[in-house]
């Protein structure tokens, strides 16, 4: 209703406000929603964007990815050792037997 009164018709009040510098400042302030957008941006949006940028590396997620990366490397090592050659399997069994004996002896 207020907008219709101000802008429809002859717009005498708007024209009166736009003639003086102080009145023009008030009019610009009204057009900019009384500075609410600027205030909202600096109170809510800018701090949120700063925090989001600081946490973009996601340190908690990085800690959670460490076990997955270790398992992936272990899987790659096992995949390399499975080459189908009997000699490699026999050597692996001998190495395992030696490790078990060392653990039993130096217990």
C-alpha positions in Angstrom: 0.0 0.0 0.0 2.8 2.4 0.9 4.6 1.6 -2.4 1.5 2.3 -4.3 1.0 5.6 -2.6 4.6 6.6 -3.3 5.0 5.4 -6.8 1.6 5.4 -8.5 0.1 8.6 -9.7 2.0 11.9 -9.7 4.7 10.8 -7.3 4.9 14.2 -5.6 6.5 12.9 -2.4 9.2 11.0 -4.3 10.0 14.0 -6.4 10.2 16.2 -3.3 12.5 13.8 -1.6 14.8 13.6 -4.6 15.5 17.4 -4.8 17.5 17.9 -1.6 20.8 16.1 -0.8 19.7 14.9 2.6 16.4 13.8 1.2 18.2 12.1 -1.6 20.4 10.2 0.9 17.2 9.1 2.7 15.7 8.0 -0.6 18.8 6.0 -1.5 18.8 4.4 2.0 15.2 3.4 1.4 16.0 1.9 -2.0 18.8 -0.1 -0.4 16.3 -1.6 2.2 17.7 0.5 5.0 21.1 -1.1 4.7 19.7 -4.5 5.7 21.4 -6.3 2.8 24.8 -4.8 3.6 24.3 -5.7 7.3 23.1 -9.2 6.6 26.1 -9.8 4.3 28.7 -8.6 6.8 27.1 -10.3 9.8 26.1 -13.7 8.4 27.3 -14.3 4.8 30.9 -13.1 5.1 31.8 -15.0 8.3 30.1 -18.1 6.9 32.2 -17.9 3.7 35.4 -17.4 5.7 34.7 -20.4 7.9 33.8 -22.5 4.9 37.1 -21.5 3.2 39.1 -22.3 6.3 37.4 -25.7 6.5 37.6 -26.5 2.8 40.4 -29.0 3.4 38.0 -30.8 5.8 40.4 -32.0 8.5 38.0 -34.5 10.1 37.3 -36.1 6.7 41.1 -36.3 6.1 41.6 -38.2 9.4 38.8 -40.6 8.4 40.4 -41.2 5.0 43.7 -42.4 6.5 42.6 -46.0 7.2 41.1 -46.3 3.7 44.3 -45.1 2.1 46.3 -47.6 4.2 44.0 -50.5 3.2 44.3 -49.4 -0.4 48.1 -49.5 -0.3 48.0 -52.9 1.5 45.6 -54.2 -1.2 48.0 -53.0 -3.9 50.9 -54.8 -2.2 48.9 -58.0 -2.0 47.8 -57.6 -5.7 51.5 -57.3 -6.7 52.4 -60.4 -4.8 49.8 -62.5 -6.5 51.6 -63.1 -9.7 50.9 -66.8 -10.3 54.5 -68.0 -9.9 54.9 -71.0 -7.6 58.4 -69.9 -6.6 57.1 -66.6 -5.1 54.4 -68.5 -3.1 57.0 -70.9 -1.7 59.3 -68.0 -0.7 56.3 -66.3 1.0 55.5 -69.4 2.9 59.1 -69.8 4.0 59.3 -66.1 5.1 56.1 -66.5 7.1 57.5 -69.7 8.8 60.7 -67.8 9.7 58.6 -64.9 11.2 56.5 -67.3 13.2 59.7 -69.1 14.5 61.3 -65.8 15.4 58.2 -64.8 17.3 58.1 -68.1 19.2 61.8 -68.1 20.1 62.1 -64.5 21.2 58.9 -64.4 23.1 
